[in-house]
Amino acid sequence: MAVSTRLIKARIKSIGNTRKITKAMELVAGAKMRRAVQMTVDSRHYSGSVKQIVDDVRKVINQRSHPLLYGRKQATRTILVIAASDRGMCGGFNAQLVKKSLEFIRSRKEPVSIIIAGKKIEPSVRRAGAEIMASFPSISNAPSFDRSKSIGQLAYVEFMERRADRVFLCYSDFKSAISQVPTIVQLLPIVPEEELLADNDLMVEEKDEFLSQMSENQRLHYDRAHATKYPQDYKVVFEPTPRYVLDHLLPRLIDTRLYQAMLESTASEQSARMMAMRSATDSATEMLDTLTFTFNQARQASITREISEISAGKAALEN
């Protein structure tokens, strides 16, 4: 029983040390989560405003006047950007993103290439047989607009050079400290795919080619002739031209939405890690309580046995 008591004491010490580590990681993750959540909330208003501006602008111009707005009707290749994490010990955060991404890939008829931001999910994606086009590690640890912009530039070039017809973004939408929802949104083209497929015009490619050969003045008159009219008290003025405005506004929207997705995923990651470490700390505490009770039982049994042996020896001597 003495050996068993020593083993229990060693186990208690080991679990106690583990609990200290998980508690410290919980506190660190909590501090990082608060900073990440603050950055996410502050950025949401700007990101939403840019998206609203683009939605308003595309109502008053011909949507096919810019390739980033309308794109190609039929998709022959799709890119999926996944905003994951570079570190583990965050519960099911990465597993949920992988599951959501693989479900999306299986639902598409065309080939899907993957751009990964966060190296932790790369082995899982490779094992699933998906094509990894590029990987950008060390972004989720400290997301910034400039660092996420490199991903947007790659997707932009692939789309504009017609090597991809759709670009989607998979990230974890931060709802609260205990709720993070894996989400997939369309990044390019700006017009949702449902509207593209619902369009009965079969001459999209020909119109794209026709519009690309126009001069700026010709495009300006074409946009005005085919624009959706607002009420008479609403006047839209573009300076210098709608095409010039969209050339600067739409790439900015892509970069902004990517940066917002990185912030959302970072806040979700830190929240998931904080909750995972809290759960580990609680489990360690329960194990310590159980082991301490077992140790006390073993020690009490040992003491009782020794007393019984002493009493028996004394009785034998007296007899």
C-alpha positions as a Python dict, from the first residue, in 0.01 Angstrom:
ca = {
    (1, 'M'): (0, 0, 0),
    (2, 'A'): (296, 233, 58),
    (3, 'V'): (399, 197, -307),
    (4, 'S'): (42, 272, -417),
    (5, 'T'): (42, 584, -200),
    (6, 'R'): (364, 706, -360),
    (7, 'L'): (222, 651, -707),
    (8, 'I'): (-91, 843, -618),
    (9, 'K'): (118, 1133, -480),
    (10, 'A'): (325, 1141, -799),
    (11, 'R'): (7, 1144, -1006),
    (12, 'I'): (-136, 1427, -798),
    (13, 'K'): (179, 1632, -846),
    (14, 'S'): (180, 1572, -1223),
    (15, 'I'): (-184, 1672, -1265),
    (16, 'G'): (-130, 1975, -1042),
    (17, 'N'): (150, 2095, -1270),
    (18, 'T'): (-68, 2037, -1575),
    (19, 'R'): (-349, 2238, -1418),
    (20, 'K'): (-111, 2530, -1362),
    (21, 'I'): (-16, 2524, -1731),
    (22, 'T'): (-374, 2505, -1858),
    (23, 'K'): (-482, 2781, -1621),
    (24, 'A'): (-201, 3006, -1743),
    (25, 'M'): (-291, 2930, -2106),
    (26, 'E'): (-654, 3010, -2030),
    (27, 'L'): (-559, 3350, -1889),
    (28, 'V'): (-331, 3429, -2184),
    (29, 'A'): (-596, 3322, -2436),
    (30, 'G'): (-854, 3531, -2251),
    (31, 'A'): (-636, 3843, -2276),
    (32, 'K'): (-569, 3780, -2646),
    (33, 'M'): (-938, 3714, -2705),
    (34, 'R'): (-1040, 4048, -2556),
    (35, 'R'): (-797, 4233, -2782),
    (36, 'A'): (-902, 4033, -3087),
    (37, 'V'): (-1272, 4085, -3015),
    (38, 'Q'): (-1220, 4458, -2977),
    (39, 'M'): (-1038, 4476, -3313),
    (40, 'T'): (-1309, 4263, -3475),
    (41, 'V'): (-1595, 4476, -3347),
    (42, 'D'): (-1418, 4800, -3441),
    (43, 'S'): (-1356, 4672, -3794),
    (44, 'R'): (-1706, 4540, -3857),
    (45, 'H'): (-1856, 4885, -3906),
    (46, 'Y'): (-1596, 4983, -4167),
    (47, 'S'): (-1621, 4650, -4350),
    (48, 'G'): (-1999, 4665, -4353),
    (49, 'S'): (-1995, 5024, -4477),
    (50, 'V'): (-1765, 4940, -4769),
    (51, 'K'): (-1988, 4646, -4864),
    (52, 'Q'): (-2297, 4867, -4844),
    (53, 'I'): (-2135, 5131, -5066),
    (54, 'V'): (-2056, 4870, -5331),
    (55, 'D'): (-2409, 4728, -5311),
    (56, 'D'): (-2549, 5079, -5362),
    (57, 'V'): (-2313, 5157, -5649),
    (58, 'R'): (-2388, 4840, -5842),
    (59, 'K'): (-2758, 4930, -5842),
    (60, 'V'): (-2700, 5247, -6045),
    (61, 'I'): (-2461, 5111, -6307),
    (62, 'N'): (-2453, 4821, -6546),
    (63, 'Q'): (-2319, 4535, -6335),
    (64, 'R'): (-2144, 4381, -6633),
    (65, 'S'): (-1937, 4691, -6686),
    (66, 'H'): (-1673, 4561, -6445),
    (67, 'P'): (-1535, 4203, -6434),
    (68, 'L'): (-1512, 4200, -6053),
    (69, 'L'): (-1882, 4272, -6026),
    (70, 'Y'): (-2031, 4017, -6262),
    (71, 'G'): (-1752, 3782, -6360),
    (72, 'R'): (-1836, 3469, -6560),
    (73, 'K'): (-2173, 3300, -6542),
    (74, 'Q'): (-2051, 2939, -6547),
    (75, 'A'): (-1771, 2840, -6309),
    (76, 'T'): (-1498, 2612, -6445),
    (77, 'R'): (-1263, 2651, -6147),
    (78, 'T'): (-1314, 2780, -5794),
    (79, 'I'): (-1076, 2902, -5526),
    (80, 'L'): (-1156, 2859, -5158),
    (81, 'V'): (-964, 3072, -4907),
    (82, 'I'): (-963, 2920, -4556),
    (83, 'A'): (-881, 3141, -4257),
    (84, 'A'): (-762, 2894, -3992),
    (85, 'S'): (-501, 2900, -3713),
    (86, 'D'): (-128, 2838, -3687),
    (87, 'R'): (-150, 2679, -3342),
    (88, 'G'): (-346, 2397, -3186),
    (89, 'M'): (-502, 2340, -2843),
    (90, 'C'): (-813, 2534, -2944),
    (91, 'G'): (-1075, 2262, -2924),
    (92, 'G'): (-1264, 2185, -3243),
    (93, 'F'): (-1192, 2521, -3408),
    (94, 'N'): (-978, 2387, -3694),
    (95, 'A'): (-1173, 2061, -3727),
    (96, 'Q'): (-1496, 2252, -3786),
    (97, 'L'): (-1335, 2465, -4057),
    (98, 'V'): (-1198, 2155, -4230),
    (99, 'K'): (-1537, 1985, -4214),
    (100, 'K'): (-1713, 2292, -4357),
    (101, 'S'): (-1456, 2327, -4635),
    (102, 'L'): (-1473, 1961, -4740),
    (103, 'E'): (-1853, 1976, -4750),
    (104, 'F'): (-1826, 2280, -4976),
    (105, 'I'): (-1573, 2110, -5205),
    (106, 'R'): (-1794, 1803, -5243),
    (107, 'S'): (-2093, 2024, -5327),
    (108, 'R'): (-1916, 2192, -5621),
    (109, 'K'): (-1917, 2046, -5970),
    (110, 'E'): (-1599, 2224, -6081),
    (111, 'P'): (-1246, 2171, -5941),
    (112, 'V'): (-1171, 2364, -5621),
    (113, 'S'): (-826, 2492, -5526),
    (114, 'I'): (-744, 2584, -5165),
    (115, 'I'): (-558, 2886, -5031),
    (116, 'I'): (-477, 2834, -4663),
    (117, 'A'): (-410, 3107, -4409),
    (118, 'G'): (-294, 2911, -4105),
    (119, 'K'): (-76, 2602, -4127),
    (120, 'K'): (-259, 2389, -3868),
    (121, 'I'): (-523, 2256, -4106),
    (122, 'E'): (-288, 2190, -4398),
    (123, 'P'): (-222, 1820, -4313),
    (124, 'S'): (-596, 1751, -4280),
    (125, 'V'): (-671, 1917, -4613),
    (126, 'R'): (-394, 1720, -4784),
    (127, 'R'): (-518, 1392, -4640),
    (128, 'A'): (-862, 1469, -4782),
    (129, 'G'): (-708, 1491, -5129),
    (130, 'A'): (-785, 1860, -5187),
    (131, 'E'): (-554, 2070, -5403),
    (132, 'I'): (-362, 2327, -5201),
    (133, 'M'): (-276, 2620, -5422),
    (134, 'A'): (-88, 2830, -5166),
    (135, 'S'): (-30, 2851, -4792),
    (136, 'F'): (23, 3164, -4584),
    (137, 'P'): (145, 3077, -4231),
    (138, 'S'): (185, 3309, -3932),
    (139, 'I'): (-103, 3540, -4026),
    (140, 'S'): (-357, 3432, -3765),
    (141, 'N'): (-112, 3500, -3480),
    (142, 'A'): (-103, 3872, -3563),
    (143, 'P'): (-350, 3957, -3842),
    (144, 'S'): (-295, 4288, -4019),
    (145, 'F'): (-438, 4452, -4327),
    (146, 'D'): (-108, 4441, -4516),
    (147, 'R'): (-49, 4072, -4444),
    (148, 'S'): (-400, 3967, -4546),
    (149, 'K'): (-372, 4184, -4856),
    (150, 'S'): (-123, 3940, -5009),
    (151, 'I'): (-392, 3670, -5008),
    (152, 'G'): (-639, 3908, -5171),
    (153, 'Q'): (-385, 3998, -5438),
    (154, 'L'): (-335, 3632, -5528),
    (155, 'A'): (-710, 3570, -5555),
    (156, 'Y'): (-753, 3892, -5754),
    (157, 'V'): (-486, 3796, -6009),
    (158, 'E'): (-624, 3443, -6051),
    (159, 'F'): (-974, 3579, -6108),
    (160, 'M'): (-878, 3861, -6344),
    (161, 'E'): (-660, 3633, -6557),
    (162, 'R'): (-953, 3389, -6586),
    (163, 'R'): (-775, 3103, -6412),
    (164, 'A'): (-1060, 3101, -6159),
    (165, 'D'): (-1426, 3196, -6199),
    (166, 'R'): (-1530, 3199, -5833),
    (167, 'V'): (-1350, 3286, -5510),
    (168, 'F'): (-1507, 3187, -5179),
    (169, 'L'): (-1395, 3259, -4825),
    (170, 'C'): (-1424, 3015, -4533),
    (171, 'Y'): (-1379, 3153, -4182),
    (172, 'S'): (-1520, 3121, -3832),
    (173, 'D'): (-1774, 3394, -3763),
    (174, 'F'): (-1736, 3516, -3404),
    (175, 'K'): (-2070, 3533, -3224),
    (176, 'S'): (-1966, 3511, -2859),
    (177, 'A'): (-1703, 3351, -2638),
    (178, 'I'): (-1888, 3020, -2655),
    (179, 'S'): (-2026, 3042, -3010),
    (180, 'Q'): (-1822, 3051, -3330),
    (181, 'V'): (-1991, 2954, -3656),
    (182, 'P'): (-1792, 2824, -3959),
    (183, 'T'): (-1910, 3033, -4254),
    (184, 'I'): (-1849, 3037, -4629),
    (185, 'V'): (-1914, 3355, -4829),
    (186, 'Q'): (-1856, 3448, -5191),
    (187, 'L'): (-1569, 3690, -5238),
    (188, 'L'): (-1551, 3714, -5618),
    (189, 'P'): (-1739, 3814, -5820),
    (190, 'I'): (-1921, 4069, -5608),
    (191, 'V'): (-2260, 3977, -5753),
    (192, 'P'): (-2383, 3664, -5567),
    (193, 'E'): (-2374, 3338, -5757),
    (194, 'E'): (-2751, 3298, -5719),
    (195, 'E'): (-2805, 3614, -5922),
    (196, 'L'): (-2560, 3500, -6188),
    (197, 'L'): (-2730, 3164, -6232),
    (198, 'A'): (-3075, 3325, -6233),
    (199, 'D'): (-2976, 3554, -6521),
    (200, 'N'): (-3132, 3422, -6843),
    (201, 'D'): (-2900, 3619, -7070),
    (202, 'L'): (-2684, 3372, -7264),
    (203, 'M'): (-2453, 3640, -7405),
    (204, 'V'): (-2258, 3724, -7089),
    (205, 'E'): (-1914, 3637, -7229),
    (206, 'E'): (-1979, 3830, -7550),
    (207, 'K'): (-2092, 4135, -7354),
    (208, 'D'): (-1786, 4116, -7132),
    (209, 'E'): (-1566, 4118, -7441),
    (210, 'F'): (-1767, 4402, -7593),
    (211, 'L'): (-1740, 4614, -7279),
    (212, 'S'): (-1367, 4552, -7243),
    (213, 'Q'): (-1306, 4712, -7584),
    (214, 'M'): (-1486, 5035, -7496),
    (215, 'S'): (-1310, 5358, -7421),
    (216, 'E'): (-1372, 5534, -7090),
    (217, 'N'): (-1619, 5783, -7244),
    (218, 'Q'): (-1806, 5508, -7428),
    (219, 'R'): (-1827, 5303, -7110),
    (220, 'L'): (-1953, 5606, -6917),
    (221, 'H'): (-2240, 5659, -7162),
    (222, 'Y'): (-2315, 5286, -7166),
    (223, 'D'): (-2329, 5272, -6787),
    (224, 'R'): (-2564, 5568, -6772),
    (225, 'A'): (-2792, 5420, -7039),
    (226, 'H'): (-2817, 5081, -6863),
    (227, 'A'): (-2821, 5199, -6503),
    (228, 'T'): (-3102, 5115, -6264),
    (229, 'K'): (-3279, 5443, -6186),
    (230, 'Y'): (-3307, 5570, -5832),
    (231, 'P'): (-3593, 5797, -5722),
    (232, 'Q'): (-3579, 6147, -5869),
    (233, 'D'): (-3458, 6301, -5543),
    (234, 'Y'): (-3147, 6077, -5546),
    (235, 'K'): (-2864, 6188, -5770),
    (236, 'V'): (-2551, 5980, -5827),
    (237, 'V'): (-2235, 6150, -5947),
    (238, 'F'): (-1915, 5963, -6032),
    (239, 'E'): (-1585, 6143, -6056),
    (240, 'P'): (-1407, 6087, -6283),
    (241, 'T'): (-1594, 5780, -6418),
    (242, 'P'): (-1780, 5480, -6273),
    (243, 'R'): (-1510, 5247, -6407),
    (244, 'Y'): (-1234, 5447, -6235),
    (245, 'V'): (-1427, 5447, -5907),
    (246, 'L'): (-1489, 5072, -5923),
    (247, 'D'): (-1127, 4997, -6016),
    (248, 'H'): (-1023, 5148, -5683),
    (249, 'L'): (-1323, 5055, -5469),
    (250, 'L'): (-1369, 4685, -5553),
    (251, 'P'): (-1011, 4570, -5480),
    (252, 'R'): (-1037, 4760, -5153),
    (253, 'L'): (-1355, 4571, -5072),
    (254, 'I'): (-1181, 4238, -5135),
    (255, 'D'): (-891, 4327, -4905),
    (256, 'T'): (-1127, 4461, -4640),
    (257, 'R'): (-1345, 4149, -4636),
    (258, 'L'): (-1038, 3926, -4615),
    (259, 'Y'): (-898, 4127, -4326),
    (260, 'Q'): (-1234, 4117, -4148),
    (261, 'A'): (-1246, 3738, -4193),
    (262, 'M'): (-896, 3708, -4044),
    (263, 'L'): (-1003, 3913, -3743),
    (264, 'E'): (-1320, 3707, -3698),
    (265, 'S'): (-1123, 3382, -3712),
    (266, 'T'): (-857, 3510, -3473),
    (267, 'A'): (-1120, 3612, -3218),
    (268, 'S'): (-1291, 3274, -3262),
    (269, 'E'): (-961, 3089, -3225),
    (270, 'Q'): (-868, 3263, -2901),
    (271, 'S'): (-1220, 3211, -2765),
    (272, 'A'): (-1209, 2842, -2853),
    (273, 'R'): (-863, 2809, -2694),
    (274, 'M'): (-975, 2987, -2377),
    (275, 'M'): (-1278, 2758, -2343),
    (276, 'A'): (-1070, 2448, -2419),
    (277, 'M'): (-812, 2541, -2154),
    (278, 'R'): (-1087, 2622, -1906),
    (279, 'S'): (-1240, 2280, -1968),
    (280, 'A'): (-898, 2117, -1925),
    (281, 'T'): (-842, 2306, -1600),
    (282, 'D'): (-1182, 2198, -1467),
    (283, 'S'): (-1110, 1836, -1562),
    (284, 'A'): (-773, 1851, -1388),
    (285, 'T'): (-939, 1990, -1077),
    (286, 'E'): (-1190, 1705, -1075),
    (287, 'M'): (-912, 1449, -1117),
    (288, 'L'): (-717, 1607, -830),
    (289, 'D'): (-1021, 1588, -604),
    (290, 'T'): (-1073, 1222, -693),
    (291, 'L'): (-706, 1133, -647),
    (292, 'T'): (-684, 1324, -320),
    (293, 'F'): (-984, 1133, -188),
    (294, 'T'): (-828, 804, -302),
    (295, 'F'): (-496, 899, -142),
    (296, 'N'): (-663, 982, 189),
    (297, 'Q'): (-848, 652, 179),
    (298, 'A'): (-527, 460, 115),
    (299, 'R'): (-342, 647, 388),
    (300, 'Q'): (-625, 592, 638),
    (301, 'A'): (-635, 223, 553),
    (302, 'S'): (-260, 199, 604),
    (303, 'I'): (-285, 370, 943),
    (304, 'T'): (-575, 148, 1048),
    (305, 'R'): (-381, -164, 949),
    (306, 'E'): (-74, -55, 1145),
    (307, 'I'): (-286, 12, 1455),
    (308, 'S'): (-448, -329, 1419),
    (309, 'E'): (-107, -496, 1394),
    (310, 'I'): (19, -314, 1706),
    (311, 'S'): (-294, -409, 1900),
    (312, 'A'): (-266, -772, 1791),
    (313, 'G'): (101, -782, 1893),
    (314, 'K'): (28, -636, 2233),
    (315, 'A'): (-250, -886, 2292),
    (316, 'A'): (-20, -1173, 2197),
    (317, 'L'): (248, -1056, 2443),
    (318, 'E'): (-6, -1027, 2725),
    (319, 'N'): (-132, -1376, 2663),
}
